[in-house]
Amino acid sequence: MNDGINSGLRKILCSAFLLFTFYFLLVTSGVYAERIKDIAMFSGARENELIGYGLVAGLKGTGDSDGTYYYQPVANMLSRMGININPADVKGKTKNIAAVIVTAKLPTMLKPGSKIDVEVSSIGDCKSLQGGTLFTTPLRGLDNNVYAVAQGPVSIGGFLAGGGGTQIIKNHPNTGTVPNGAIVEREVPVLLNGKNKLEILLNVPDFTTSTRVADKINERLGGIFAKPDGPSAVSLIVPDSFAGKVVELIATVERINVAADTLARVVVNERTGTVVIGENVTISPVALAQGALTIEIKTDYQTSQPPPHAPGGARTVVTPEPQVTAGEKKVSLSRVKGASIGELVKALNALGVTPRDLVAILQAIKAAGSLNADLVIM
């Protein structure tokens, strides 16, 4: 008996401790400090887009059907290998090949020989890239120079099974990735150590955040070296102590914590009924009423049987009797005072709204001028 009581007491104390810890985290997390490297980037140290045209072979009859996109490249490739073939003979002869667009992101200052991931996307009527292998594909930048070469087995993260009307498809079998599938052939050089001024670009432009970033950098470096140049950029003069050591300066600045400010915003996805409400969203005093009108149409069928020994022409008759009923949910007008996000959600939940009802309510509150936030409809 005592063991049962002690076990129950331990569970209660454990639950109370977890609730207290959760409440403490909520109370103490009013200001969120993030590293500068998570909310901004240094100008010049960015990724570069690469693109190429390639072929995926080894497909089990799920490739392009007419060969319009691949018959000439296949003939050219075989010709380079010493096999001469008429391109017209390749067209429409196989469904084991698919033409694809290959894309990748090349980071700045990545040395030749390094490997990067590539994305593969079908451009024909290919059904699935499952089991395919990407042929050697040059990847070019906007300057038309080759910066990487891709090749390797394609991973689609899904499958296509069955045929006709009994197919089972998981995820998107027409796209895939080749992990570490491209070898860098050319570096995108950026001479950082020779710079005397840097520019920090914020991921989300905001005047308050850019000012805080400059203040924190000056506090860390012990001088006035950074200043905000607007909502999206902060300029930074390289101190004499970091002359020739700009990489160390960047690493030092990236680790500085800054409380990033955010806009009050409500994002609504009407297709899925998803609503995401930001932390700083508030509403002015407003009265809400939420209800639903339900109309139900039902048809009952009555059967009329002929009496015994009826004439030969008498037969059973089915008579439809339609019924229409209408009902409206009884609700009261609720007054919601100026509220924080927690009180807003609590008030709307008290009305018993569903996510899709919440979409309509938020749109109505915004139209009434009581929603103190941007309403973004996706």
N, C-alpha and C positions, 0 to 999 in steps of 0.2 A: 504494500500500500504506500509506504513512504517513498519507495523507488518511483512509483507512478506519479506521486505528487511532485517529487523533485524534478522528474523529467518534464512534467508540464510547466513547472516554474522556470526551468531553464529555457524552454521554448518561448515563454512569454518574455523573459529578459532578453533573449536573443532578438526577438521581433522588435522589442522596444529600442534596443541598441541600433538595429538597422534603420528604423524609422528616424531616430535622432540623427544618425549619420547622414541620411538622405536630406533631412531638414537643414542640417548644418551646411551641406554642400550647396543647397539652394540659396541659403541666406548669404553665404560668403562668395557666391559666384556672380554677384551683381555686375562686376567689371571683368571683362575677359581680356587678358593680356596675351598677345600673340607675337611670335617672332617676326621680325621684319621680312625674313626670307619666305614666310608663309603668306604675307599679304602684299608683297612687292617683288620686283626684280630689277636688276641693274641693266641699264641700256647697253645693248651690244651683246650681252650674255643671254641670248635667246635661242630657241630652236628654229631650224630652217626646214621648210617643207620640201620633200623630194617626191618625184612621181616617175613612173615608168610603165611601159606596155609589155606584158609578158604572156606566157602560155602555161597552163597547168595540164599535165598529162597523167595518164594512169587512172582515169575515171572509168567506172564500170557502167558505160552506156548512159551516163547522166550529163555528158558534156553538151556543147553547142550542137544543134541538129543540122544546120545548113553549112556551116564552115565559112560563112562570109567573113568573119573576123580573124580567122586563123589560117586559112589554106595557103595564102601567099607567104606569111612568116614561116610556116612549117616547111614549105618548099625551099625557101632561102636557107633555113637552118640545115636541111639535108644536103643542099648543094655545097655548103661550107664543109661538110663532112665527106664530100666526094661522092654523094649519091644524087644524081641528076634526075629530077622528076618534074613532070608538067604540073604546074599549080592547079590546073583544072581537074587533074586526076585525084587531087586530095579533097576537093570541095564535095561535101556531102557524103564522103565515104566512111567516116567514123564519127562516133559520138563519145570518144574517149578523151577528147581534147577540149579545153575551154579557154577562150581569150579573157584576160583579166587586166585590170588596172592595179598596179602595185604602188602603194604610198608608204612613206616613212617620215619620221622627224629626226633630223640630224642636229644634235646639240652643238653649240659653239665650242671650238677648241678641242674637239674629239679627234684623237690622233688616228692616222691611217693604221688599219689592222684591227681596230676596235669593231665590235659587233653591235648592231641595233635591230630592234624588232621591225617587221614590216606587216602591213595590212594588204590583203588580197581581196578584190571585189570583181565578180563576174560582170561582163558588159554585154554578153549575148543571152541566149535563152537556155543557158545551162541550168539544170535542175539541182545539182549538188556538186560541191567540190570535195566531197568525202573521199579520202584515200588518194588524193592527187598530189603531185609533186611539181613545184614551180621550177621552170627552166631558168637558166641564167638570164637575169634581167637587169640592164643598166638603169640606175636611178639618177635622174637629172634634177638640178635646181632651176630657178627662174632664169639663170644666166646660160642655160642649156649645157652646162658642164656636168660630166658624170662625177658624182660624189660618193656613190656606193654601188655595189653589185649584189643583187639578191638571188638566192637559190635555196631550195630545201622543201621538205614535206609540209603540206598545208594542214593546219589544225583548225577545224570549224567549230568545235565545242558543241556539236549537235549531231543529228543524223536524219536521213531520209530513208524510210523503209516502206515496203509494199509497192503497190502499183495500181493504176486505174483509180477506182473510187474507194480503195481501201488503203490509201497512203497514210503514214504517220510521220509528221514532221516535227522536229524539236529544234528550237532556236531558228537561226537563219543559215541554211546550208549553202547559200550562194556567196557568202563572205567568210573569210577566215584569216588566220595569222600564221606567220612563220617566225617563231621565237628565235631571236638572235640570227635571223635569216639573211641579214645583209652585212657585208664587210665594207668598212669605210675605206675609200680609196683616196680621198682628198679632204684635207682639213679646212674648216672655215676659220681663218686666223683672226684673232683680236689681240692687239698689243696692249695689255692692261697695265703692266708695270711702268710703261712710259707715259701714262696719263697723269695730268695734274688736276683733273676735274672729272667727277662722275655724276651720273644722273640716275636717280631711283624712280622707277615707274610703279605706281600703285595698281594693283589688280582691279580694285573698285575705286574709282575717283571719288574723293570726298575731302572738302576743305579742312574739316576738323582732324581727320586722320593724318593728312599731309603735314599739318602744323604740329601734331603730336610726334610724328616721326622725326621731324627736324629738331624739336626740343630734346627728345631722348638721345639723338645722336650727339648733339652739342653737349649734353650732360655727361655722356659716356666719354667723349674725346676731350672734355675740359676746355672748350673754346667755342667760338662762333664759326663753325665750318659748314653747317648745313642750313639751308633756308628753303621754304616751300615756294615753288614756282607756279602754283595753281592747285587745283583739286587732284591732279593726276601725277604730278612730278615733284621731286625734291632734288635740288642740286647740292652736291657735296664737293667742297674743295679738299684736295688731298693734303693733310697736315705734313709739316716738314719731318715729323717723326716717322711717317710712313712713306717717305720719298723712296721710290724704287721697290716698295713693298705693298703695292696696291692690292694684291691678292690677299695679304694678311688683313688689310683694312676692310675689304669686302667681307671676309670671314668674321671679323669683329662686329661689323655693323649688322650682319645677318642674324647674329645671336641676341641682339637687343630686343627686349620685350616692349610692345606698344599696345595700349588699349585702343583697338580699332573701333571707330564709331560706325554705326549702321543706320540705314534709312528705315523708317517705319513703313513696312510693306506687307501686304496680304497678297499671296499668290494663289490663284484659283484655277484648277484644271476641270473645266466643265465636262469633258469627255469621261473622266473617271470619278468625278465627285471628290477629288482631293483638294484640301484646303490647307495651306501652310501660312501661319500667322507669325510675323516677326515679333521680337521681344518688346520693341518700343511702341507697339500699336495701342492706341487708346481711342475711346469713343466719348463724344459729348453726350449729355443727357438726351435720351430718346425713348419713346414708347414703342414696344413691339407687340404684334399679335401674329401668331402663326397657326394656321389651320389648314384643313384639307377637305375638299368636296369630293365625295365618292358617289358615283353613279353606277348602279349594277343592273344589267339587263339579263334576265333569265327567262328561258322558255321551257314550260312544262308541256309534255305531250300526253293527252288523254285519249284512251282507246275506246271506241264505241263498237260494241259487239251486237250483231243482229239477234233478235229473239229466236228461241227454238222454233223449228218448222217454218222459218221465214221463206218467202219466195226464192226461187233460184238466183235472182239478180242481186239479192242482198249480200253484202260483204262487210268485213271489218274495216272501220274508218279510223285513222289517226288524226286527231285534231290538235294543232299547236295552240297553246294559250300563253302568249308573251306577258311578262311582268317586268315593270320598270320601277325601281326604287332609288331614291336619292337621299343621301345623308351627309351632314356636315359636322365635322368634329367641333365640339364645343370648347372654345378656348377663351381666355381672358386677356385683356390688354395688360402687358407687363412693362413696367418702367425700369429702364436700365440707366443707372447713373454713370457719370464719367468714370471710366474704369481702366485698369491696367489689363494686360493680356489675360492674366489668370482670372480676373473677375468677369471679363468679357466672355470667355469660354464657359465659365460657371453659369452665367446668366442664360446663355444660349442653350446649354445642356438642360437647364431647368425647364425650358420650353419644350423639351423633348424633340429637338430638331435632328434630322438625319444630315449626313454630309452634303447631300444634294440640296436639301432645304437650306442649309447654312450658306450655300453659294448664293441663292436668291436673296436671303436675308442680308448678307454683306453687301450685295449690289444695291439693295434698297436703302441701307444705312448710308452708303457712299453717296447715292443720289440725293438723300436728305441733307447731306453736308455734315453728318455727325461722325463719320469715320475719319479719324485723323491719321491717315496713312494712304500710301499709293495702293490702288487696287489693280493688280496685274491679272488679266484673263488670258489663259493659255488655250 
